[in-house]
């Protein structure tokens, strides 16, 4: 069974650094960046 990815994709505005939606990033490709953001650990298995 395949593992779930440990990251999620986020889009960030290059001008002010705020997260934006994919649709907004598609409208302004010159001013946005696509990032892989690590998912937080659930703290299992101590």
Secondary structure, 3 states (H helix, E strand, C coil): CCCCCCEEEEEEECCCCCEECHHHHHHCHHHEEEEEEECCCCCCCC
